[in-house]
Amino acid sequence: MNPHPDLTPAPSRKPGAENAAADAAGNAAAADAAFARSVRSALPGLAQLADMVPALRLLTGLLVASIIIAGLYFGQGLLIPLALALLFGFLLDPAVSRLRRWGLPRMAATLLVVVMALATLAGMGTYLGSQVQQLSADLPTYQSTIRDKLRSLRRNANMPSAWDGALRTYDTVEREISRGATTPRVQKVEIQSPEQKPTARMLQWLGRVAEPVTTAGIVLLFVILILLDRDDLRDRLLRLMGGNLHVATDALDEASQRIGKYLRMQFVVNITYGLPMAAGLWFIGVPGAILWGVLAAIMRFVPYVGAMISAAFPLALAFAVDPGWQMLLMTLGLIMALELISNNLIEPWLYGSSTGLSTLSIIAAATFWTALWGPIGLILSTPLTVCLLVLGRYIPALQFMEVLLGSSPVLGPAQRLYQRLLADDVEDAVTLAHELVDARLPARASADERSAAVAGFYDEVAIPALRLATQQHLESATAEHRLRLSSGMDALVEELRESHPAPADLSSRALRIHCVGARWEVDALAAAMVAHSEALRGHVVSCSDWALAADPQWRQLGQGEGGGLPQGHAGAQALAEAQLLVLSVFSAQPQTVARQIMRRVRRHWPHLRVVLALWNAPAVVSDPEFARRCGAAACVSSLRELQLWVDALRLPDAAGQGLAAPIPDDDEQRVRQLRDSGVLGPGLPPLYHEAAQQAANAFDVKWAQVSWVDADRVHTPGSLLVADQGDPASAGMPRGQSICSYVVHGGEPLVVHDAARDPRFAGNPALQAMRLRFYAGVPLRNRHGAVLGSFCIMDDAPREVSPADLELLAVMAEQLMQTVEVRRMMESGAVPAPAPAPAPAPAPAPAPAPASTSVPAPPPEQSPEQSPEQSPPGH
């Protein structure tokens, strides 16, 4: 068979057939040409259609929104009971779940909770009704007090004031204008309606109460059904939200968590408001103090207006009861004090970020839902808006809802700084920089803490802002924008230099560092930031004001072998005296410029060690192999990484062998606690192996382990990485070669995205033999707070880890320590072991041995089998 069918010789044809084929080919070519002309002629129309797409999308969205709002308005007869039922379902479901955990069937638990809730409401209604009846019976006795106070107010109102002259003049003018007009006398007509019969009055009363009673019955029915079929309703909601169960589950869980927490905290806030209100009114002497306290607690479920309505009743009663003004003023003071405490202390403390809604969005939502559904909409406004916020967070088409309603900043610190500089608002940009730096500083900051705060601002805010500038340099930035950015960022760096000057005392191992940009102004600005941060760390630092490409004398270095920079050149002496050159490059493809500069540096300053700061380059370019090919000591992409390399270069050959973690001052006491804790007991390696397997499966990494850092060795029983030679308790490695030692030294989580680029571990022979590139570990603390080891995940490829994943790893570590503590207490007899299931034989079951007692680990159960991909090297 011919592998190239297009090159197969054509069969012989008759002359007529050849002519027909030629005609067909000509027709096909003509058709192709006509199609090409039609496409070219249609291109302007297609372009116009493409320009209309955003407008059409906006119109479609407005139309859909109008249809939804109309449906909400006209369907409120059904939607309001359903929304109220969902709200009560969120309140009552925790009680039903608790009863189910105690062994009660769902039907019985649901009915019991609903009956108890109805009985509570009925009891409160009965008591409050008796209070209202008693209060209404006592009101006639206060008529004389009310009459005397109104007369007093009227007398005070009739006293002369500064406005009397103006009012008399206005009355005189009004009388003169209306004097000429004669008003005919109106004949009075009195209309008497016939007296209604008792049956008609009863029907009228039933017509008034029928609607709320019917609504309450529908709500009760919905509540019962929701509590009974909660699991089925959840599954149906998950199916309606799309086929991605991960996103739908997260969205539903977040909505449930936020609304449930909001309702619980609202209940606690209302109780903490109503109880002091009742006690204070009772102490003041206002009648019906308990009634007004309960009313205040209930009415605070209605946002904004509920508190004002509940406050009006005790104020009016205090006005009516006391002949003087003392009770009224004391009641007003009590209400104002409770409002201040509740709004400024209790609510921020309890709510936190439970709803995630901004204040403006809460007010706008309350207005919208009140206009749509009336007072019930005001009560339901916050839970309904929370649902919209969660939908906007998880559904891309509704992402604008999160932007409009959410309380979290929509622009990150780097974007905010970049926007201030683009707007030429340098003062606001400097203020923002000071706020971000001060937020990282403790109350009494040391020199090291101040240096770390400034470096953190540069690394996480200022340099990412420059990265945004490079990305938009040719896309949308104008010449004015670029000028504002460069001048504003230069002023910002200068302001930070003055606010945080370099210390006068140099470090004992200070290096002479020269910082310079490669090609343009943004590179030079990054070099100035590096120079400031390294000067704060005690190094002798110099910095070029201009990038190398902007220096004509530097460009001449590449044209010949001899010479160098002239003696009067600004950077000649700095380069001659420097021990380390930091070259800042913001180009996305820095290979060519980096090689050119490195050749000139090697030719004229061979003593210099160079670190390439490739701020905007992809990970492939900043690989250690590229640094070796260029002759540089390292390639870095962050200021933190640069500082690690500078610290490593202080020590001879440290970067080539790896750096061991420093020994903490209290390490001897910590090691004693480790050995006394019993965590190295012979029965615990299976538990550690199970925890490691669960972590590896959950985070989708190859290895995980539990590490206990001893005086000179790190024990890793049950590890998925370190070989145990058949004895799980013997697994481990020297302490100086383990990354886990840094977790013990720092006492906080440690993430190493790429060990090959980290000078502390790049030359570690043990890590190289294990092919380990990624590490994330959290401390394992005992109940006294001492760090005994780490719980870590590892992989053979560089990775990123989110803050949520790191928090989950810390939770798993805490649960592991709790399980280990329980296991140790059970083995020592401090906690009785759970009795096993009784055997069918009448003989009593033997007591289990403490070591064989099974205590399941808190993380979810996983398969204990280890996949071939997760096997350690050599297994």
N, C-alpha and C positions, 0 to 999 in steps of 0.2 A: 504493500500500500504506500502511496506517495505521501510523505509526511507534510508536504506543502501542497494542498489541493489547489491553491490559487495558481501554482506554476505548472499544473498538468496540461500537456498539449491539447488543444481543441481538436475534436474529430473533424474529418473532412466533410465539407458541405457542398451542396450544389450551388451554382451561381445565383439562382433565385433565393435560396436560403440565405446566402451571404448578403444580398441586397436587403432582404427583410431584416436581418440582424443589424446591418448598418443603419437602416431607418429607425429601428427600435432604439439603438444606442443614441442616435441623434435626438430622438424624441425625449429620451431620459435626460440627456444633457440639457435640453431646452427646459424640461420641467424643473430640473435642479436650479437652473438660472432664474426661472420665474419664481421659484420658492425663495431663493436668496433675495430677490428684489422685494418680494412681499414682506419678508422678515425685516429687511432694512427700512421699508416704508412703515412697518408697524412698530418699530422701535420707539419713536416718539410717543405713540399711544400707550405702549407698555410702560414707558417712563412716567407718563402722567398717571396711569393706574397705580404704579408703585408709590407715587407721591400722595395719592389719595388714601392709601391703606391706613395710615395713622388716624386720619379724620374718620374713616369708616369704622375703625375699631373703637374710637371714642363714642361715636354715635350709637354703635351697637351696645356698648357698655351702658350708656345712659338709658337706652330703651329697655334693656334687661333690668336695670335698677328701678326704672319707673314701674315696670310690670310687677317686680317683687314688692315694692312699697304699696302698690294698689292691692296686691293680694294680702299683704299684712293688714291693711286697713279694713278691707271688706270681709276678711276672714277672721276678724278678731273674736267673733262669737265662739269659734272653735279653738283658735290659737291661744287665747288668753288662758282658758282652763288647762290646756296642755302645758303651757309654760309654767303656770303655777304648780301643776302636778310634778313637773320635772324639778322645780325648785324644792318642793317638799320632799321629793324622792332623794335629792342630795342630802337633805338634813336627816332623814330617817334611815337611809341605807346603812350607815355605820353601825347603828344599833341592831339592825337585822343581821348584818354580817357577824357581829359579836355573838349574838344568840346562836347563829348557825355553827360558829366555832365551838360553842359549848355543847353541841350535839342536837339542837332543836331543829326539826324539819323547817324548810323554807316557808311552807304554808302557815305553820303554827307560829313561827317567828314573825312573819309579816302581820298576821292578825293580832298577835300580842302587842307589837309595837304600835300599830294603828289604834287599837283600843286604848292603850295607855296614853297615846297622844290626844285622842278625843276626850278621854276622861280628864286629862290635865286641863285641856281647853274648857271643858264644861265646868270643872271646879273653879277655875279662874273666872269664868264668866259669871257664875253664880255669886262668888264672893264680891266681884266688882259691881255686879248689879245691886247687891245689898248695900254696898257703900254708896252707890249713886242714889238709891232710894232714901237712905238716911240723910245724905247731903241735901237732897231736894226738899226733904221735910224740914231741915233746919234753915233753909234759905230765907223764908219769910221773917225770921227773927233778925236778919241783918239789914232789913229795909231802912230802918232809921239811920244806921251807920252810913249806908250808901247815900241816903238823901242828904245827910249833913256834909259829907265829903264833896258831893256834887255842888251844893250851895257854896261851900268854901272855895271850890275851884272857880265857880262862876263869879264870885266876888273878886277873886284875884284877877280873873280875866277882864273884869270891867274897870279895873284901876287904870289911871292915866298912863299912857306910854308914849314913846317917841313917834309912833305912827298915827296918833289920834288926829293930828292936824291934816295929814294927807288923806285919811279916811273920811273926815268931815267934808273936805273939799270935793272928793270924789262923789259923795252922796249928794251934795248940793248941785253939782253939774248934772248928775243923773236925773234929779228931780226936775231941773229946768228943761231938760230935753224931753222928758215924758209928760210935761205939764199940759201941752196943747192936745195931746191925744186923749180922746174920751173912750172909755171902755164900756160897752153896753153891759147892762146887768144880766148875768147868766142865771137862768132858772134852774134850781136844784131839782134833780130827779133821783129818787131812791128806788133801787131795784132790789126786790126781795126774792130770793130763791126759795123754792119749796123745800121743806125739811125732808132730808133723805131718810129712807127707811133703814132699819137695822140690817136687812139683807144687803142692800146696796152699799152701805158703809163697810160691811164685812167683805164684799167682793172687791171694793176699791182697795181695802187694806191688803187682801190677798194678792191683788195685781201688783202692788208695790213690793211685796216681799217675795213674790214668786221667782223673779229673775235672779236675785242673789242666792236664794235657796237652791234653785236649779243649778246655778253655777257651782255652788259649794258641793252639791251632790256629784256633779260631773268631775270636779277636781278630786273628790274622795275616791271615786271609782278609778280614775286614771292613776292616782297614787298607789292604790292596791295592785293594779295591774302592772305598774312599773316595778314595784318591789317584788312581785311574784315572778315576772318574766325578765328580770334584769339581764341575765346572761344572753337570752335570746335577742333582746333589744340591742345589746352591745354588738352581737354578731351581725345583726342587720345593718346597724350604723357603720360598722367596719366595711361591710360589703358595698354600701352606698357611697362611701368615701373613696372607692377605687380599689384596684387590684393590688396596690403596694401595701401589704399588711404592716410593714415596718413603719412607714410614714403614718398610716391611719391609726395604728396602735399608739404611737407617740403623741399624735394630735389628740386622740380621745383621752389618753391618760393625763396629758397636760391640762386639757379643759376641765376634766373632773377634779384634778388636784387643785387648780386655781379657784374654781367655783366653790368646791367644798371647803377649802381653807378660808376663802372670803366669808362664807356664811358662818363658819364656826367662829372666826375672829369677830365678825359682826355681832354674833350672839354674846360673846364674852364682853365686848365693848359696851353693848347695851346693858348687860347686867351690872358691869362696873359703873355705869352711869345711873341706872335706876335705883340700885340699893343706896348709894349715898344721897340721892335725891329724896327718897322716902325717909331716910334717917334724919336728914337735915330739916325737911319740912315738919317732921314730928317734933324735933327739938325746938323749932321756931314756934310751933303751935298752930300751923295751918291745918284745918280740918281735912280729913280724907287723905292723909299723907301717903298711906300705902297705895291708894288708888292712883294718885298722881305719879308715884314712883313707877308703878307698873305701866301706866300710860306713857311715861317718858321712855321706858325701855322698849315698848312696842313701837312707838311712833318714830324712833330713830332708825327703824328699818326703812322708813321713807326718806330718801336723801334730801338734804337741804331744808325742806319745809316742815318735815316731821318734828324736828327739835323746836322750831318756833311755835308750832301748834300746841305741842305738849307743854311749853312754858307759859302759854297764855292762860291756862286754867288756874294753876296755883297763884299766879300773879293777880288775876281777877278776884280770887277768893280772899287772898291776903288784903286786897284793897277793900273788900266788903266786910271783913270780920273785925279788923283792928280799928278802933276810933282814931288812932294816930297813924303815923306813916312809918313807924319802926318795923312792923312786920313786912310791909311791902318792900322796904329797902333791903331788909335781911334776905327775903326770898329772891329778890333780884340779884343780890350779891352771891347767893348760893348758886343760882343758875349760871351766872357769868363765870364763877370759879370752876364749876364742873365742866363747862364748855371749854374753857382754856386748858384745863388738865386733860380732858378727853381728846381734844383735837391736836394738842401739841406734844403730849407725852404718851398717853395710852395707845391711841390709834397708830402713830408711827412705830411704836415698839411692837405692837401685836401684828399689824398688817404687814409691815416691811414692804416687800414687792410681791404680795400675794396675787394681785390682779394683773400687774404689769401695764396698767392704763395710766396715761398722763392725766393731770388735773383738768386740763382743757378738754380732753376727750371725754372725761366723765361728765362734765357739765354739758357739753354738746350732746352726748348720748342721752342724758336725762331729759334735755329739751326735746330731742327728736322722738323718743319713745313716749313722752307725755303727750305730745301733739298727736301721736299715732293712736295710742291706746288709753289715754287719760291717766288717772292716778295709779292704776295698776301698772301701766307702762313705766311710771316713775319708779315704782318698787322693783320692777324687773330690769331696769335699764342697765345696771352694772353687770349682772350675770349674762345677759344677752350680748352685751358689748364684749365681754371676755371671750365668748364663743367666736365672735367675728375676729377678734385679735388672733386667736389660735388658728382659725382657718387661714388668715392672711400669712401666718408664719409657716404653714406647711403646704399651702397650695400656691404655686408660682403665679397663677393668674390673679390671685387676690393679695399679692404681696403689698400693694399700696395700702391695704387696711392696716397692716402692721406699722407702716410708716406714719399713717395718720393717727392711729389710736395708741400706739405703744409709748411707754415711758423711757425705754432705752434709747440712747443717742443713736441717731441715724447716720451720723458721720463719726468716724473714728478720730482719735487725737491727731494722727498724721494728716487726715483730710481736712480737719478743722484748721490746723496750722497752715496748710497749703492754701486754703481758701482765704484766710486772713491776709496772707502775703499777696495773693492775686488781687484782692480788693484794695491793696496799698494801705491796709490798716496795720501798720507796723506796731503801733502802740498796743493794740489788742493782741497781736501775735506775741509780743514780749510778755504781756500779762499772762497769756495762756501758758507760755513756756515756764514762767516763774511758778504758776499754780501747779503744773505737772511735776516740776522738780520738787517743790515743797511737799507735795503729796507723798513723795517717796522718802521724805526725811522724818526721823523720829523727833521727839520734843527737844532732846539735847543730842544733836548729831555730832559724831566724831569726824575726823578728816577722811577716814576711809568710807564712812557712810555718805558723806557729802560727795566724794568722788564717785561712788557707785550710783548715787541719784542722778548726777549730771550725765554720767555715761549712759545710764538707762534711758534718759530722755533723748540723748542723741541717737541711741541705737534703735529705740522703738518708736520715735516720733519724728525727729528732724531728718534722719537719713531716709526713712520711708517717704517723707514729704519730697525730698530731692528725687527719689525714685519715681514718684508721680510726675514730677516736672520733666524728667527725661522721657517718660512714656508719652506725654502729651506735647512734647517739644515741637514736633512737626504736624501733629494732628489738628489741634485747635488753639494752641497758644499763639498769641500775637507778639510782636516785638515789644509792645508796652508791657504785656504780661511777663515776658522773660526779664525785662529790666526791673520790674517791681519785685520779682522773686529774688534775683541776685542781690539787689541792694537791700531788700528787707531781711533776707537771711543773714547777710553780712552784719547788719546792725544787730540782729538777734544774738549772733555768736559773740559779738563784741560786748553786748550787755551782760551775757552770762559770764564772760571772762572777768568783767569788773565785779559782778555780784559774787562770784566764786573764784577768787584768785588762787593761783598755785601756791602751795606752802613754801615757806622760806627754807625749811630743812629738807634736804634731798634724802631719798631712800638710800639705805646702806648698799644696795646693789643697783644703783641708778644706771641706766643706759643713756647714751647720747643718741637721740632719735631725731631724724629729719623727715618731715611729712611734706608731701608734694602731690599736686594733682597732675593727671596725665595730659588731658587734651583741652578742657574748656572750663568755664567758670564753675559749673556744678562740681567738677572734680576738685577744684581748689577749695570750695566751701566744705566739702567732706574732709579734706586734709586739715582744714582749720579745726573742725570738730575733733578729729583724732588727736591733733596736737594739744588741744585744751584738756581732753580727758586723760591723756598720758601725763601731762604736766601736773594734774591734780594727784596723780599716783606717785609723784616724787621723781620723775625722770627729767633729764635735761633735754628739752624739746625745742626745735626750731621748725619754722614752717615757711614755705614760699607763698608769697601773695598771689602769684600767677601760676597757671598751669605750664608744664614744660613745652607743650606745643605752641604756646603763645610767645615763647622766648626765642628770638632768632639766633642767638649765640648757641643755644642748646641744639637747634636744628643743624647748625654747622658741624656739630660733633660727628654726625653721621656721614660727613663727606670726606673725611680723611682720618688717618691713623694717629697723627701726632697732635700735639697741643692739648687742649682741654679748655675748660672755662677760664676766662681771663681772671687775673688776681682781683680785680675790682668788682667782679661779678658778685651779686648778692648771695647766691647759693654756693659759690665755689668753696668758701671756707667751711660752711655748714656741711657740705658733702665730704670734705676732706677730714673733718673731725668726727663725723657721725659714725656710730657703730651699727646702726640699723636705719634702713630707709623704708618708709611706708609709702607705697605708691597707690593712690586712690584713682580708681577707674569706674565710671558709671556706664560705659558702653555695654550694650547687650552682647556684642561680639568683640571682646577685648584681646583676642589672641595676637593679632598683628601688632597693635601698638605696644602690648606688653613685651613681645619678643624684641621689637626695635629698641625700646628703652633698656631692656635687660642687656642687650649686646653692648650698648654704649656705657652702661654702668660697669659691666665686667671689664671693658677695655680701659676705662679711665680710673675707676675706683674699685679695684679687685678686692679690697678688704671689706667692702660693705656687704652686710647681709640684708636681703630685701624680702619684705612681705608684701605680696600683691593683694590689695583690698579691692576685690571685684564685687562691688556693691550690687550690680544689676545683672550679673552674668548667670546663666543657667548652671545647674549643679555639675553638668558634665565638664564645663570649662574650668570650674573651680576645684576640680579633682586634684588630689596630691600628685598624680602623675604629670599633670600639666605644669605644676610648680617645678618638678624635677627637670622636665625638658627645658624650661626657661632658665634654670639656674637659680630660682628663688628659694628662699627657705620655706615658704608656705604660701598658700592661697586662702584667703578668708573672705567671708561674705557678711560678717556682722562684727560689731565693735567688741562684743563679748568674746568671740572667737579670737579676735586680734589680741585682746588683753591676755588670753591664755597663752598664745604663742610668745608674746613679749615676756611673760613670766618664765616660760620654758627656756627662752634664749638667754636668760640671765645665767643659767647654769650650764656649764660646758657639757655637751653631748646629752643633755637631759631630754631633748625632744627626740633623740634617736633611740632612747631606751625606755621611755615612759616615766611618769612621775608617780611615786607612791603617795597616798593620802597622808597628810599630817596626822600625828597622834594627838587626840584631844587631851586636855590637861587632866580631866577626871577619868582617864581611860582605865586606870587600875581599879577604881571603884566600880566602873561599868562592867569590867570583865568579871569581877567578883559577883555582881548581880546576875550576870549571864550564867555562870556556873552554878549559882544557887537556885536559879529559876527552874531547873529541870527540863528545859526545852530541848536538851540533847539526850533525853531518855531513849532507851532502846525501842519503846513501843510507838514512837511518834513518826518515824520516817514514812510509813504508809499514809499517814494523814498529810504530811508535807507533799508527798508525791501526788496525792489526789488534788490538793489545793493548786499545785503547780500545773497539773493537767487541765484543771478548770480555767485557770488564768490563760494558759496557752490557747485553749479553744475559744475563750471569750474574746480575746484580743487578736486572734488570728496570727499568732507568731509561732516560731518554731520551738522556742525554749522558754521556760520559766522555772524559777527556783525560789526556795526559802533559804536565806543565808544568815548564819549566826557568826558574827565577827568576834573571834577570840583574840588573845594577846598577840599571837604571831600567825594565826591560821584562820581561814574562813571556812566554816563547816557548812556543807550544802547537802544535808540528808534528803534523799528522795528527789534530787535534782533531775531535770530533763536534759541538762547540758553537760555537767561534769561527771565523768565516769566514776563509778563506785567500786569497781573490781569485785562485784558480787556481794559487797557489804554496804547497804545504803547508808549506814551511820558513818562510814569512813570517807565518804565523798567530800571533797574540798580542795582548796588550793592555798598557796601562801598569801598572807594578808597583803603584802606589797604589790601583788599582781592582780588583785581583785578590785573591780569598780565599786563593789558594795562598801568598801572601806570609806569611800567619799560620802556615802549616805550617812554613815555613822559619824564622820567628822562634821558634816554640815548640819545634821539633824533635820533635814528637810528633803522633799522629793528631788531626785536627780534624773535628768533626761539628757542622754547623749544621742543626738540624731545620727551621727556618723563617727564612729570611733577612729576611723582612719584619718579624719581631719582634726581630731582633738589631740593636741600635743601631749596631754596627760596619758593617752592610751595608744597613740599612733605607733609607737615603737615597742609596745608591750608584747613580748614573744608568746606569752600564754594566750592572749586574746587573738593574736594572729593565727596561732595553731587551731583555735576553736572557730576561726572565720567569723568572729563576732563583730558586727558593725553597729547595731542599734541596741540601746539599753535604756530602760525606764524603771526606776526603783523607788519605793517609798519606805520610810522607816517602820520597823517593828518595835513598838514600845511596850514595856511592861506597865503595870498599874501605877508605878511611881513616876512614869514619864521617861525613864532611861531608855536609850536606843540600843537594843540588843543585836539588831541585824537589819535586814532589808528583805522585802518581798518584791521581786523584780521579774520583768519580762524582757526577752532578748530575741534578736533576729540576725540573720546573716546578710541583710540588705539595709541600707539607710531608710529610715521611716520618720514620720511625724506622729505626734500624739497630741490629742486635744486636751484642754483642761478638764472636760467632763470625763474623759477616759482616765486621766490621772487621778481624779477624785474617786472614780469607781475602784481603781486599784487600791487606793488608800482605805476605802470602806472594806474591801476584801481582806486587806492586811489586818484591820482592826477586828474583823470577825474571826480571822484565824487566831489571833492572840486570845480572844475570848474563849474560843474552843479549846486551845491548848491549856488555858488556865483551868477550865472546867475539867478537862481530862486529868490534869495533875492533881486537882483537889479530890477527884473521885478515886484516883489511885492511892492517895494518901489517907482516904477515909473521911476527909472533912465533909464531903457531900455524899450521901448514900446513892449508890448506883441504882438505876431504874430496874425494877424486877422484870424478868423475862416473861413472855407469854406462858400461861400455865399449860402443862402437858395434859393430854387427854386422860392419862392414867390418874387414878386417885392419889398416887403417891406425890408428895410435895416435890416441886422442881428444885434441883440443887442451886445453891447460890452461885452466881457467875464469878469468875476470877476478875479482879480489878483490871488487869492488863487487857483482857479480851472484851471489856465493855465497849460497846459501839456507840460513839457519839457522832452523829453526822455533822459534817462541816457545813457552815451556814451557806456557802454558795450553792447554786443549783446543781443537782446531780448530773454528772457527765460520765461518759464511758471511760472506764479505767484503762482501756487499751491504748497503746501509744502507736500513732501512725508512723510509717517509715520516714516521712518527711521530718518528724519531730525527734527522731533518734539522734543522740549526740554523736559527734565524730568518733569513729572507732567502735561504735556499738553495732 
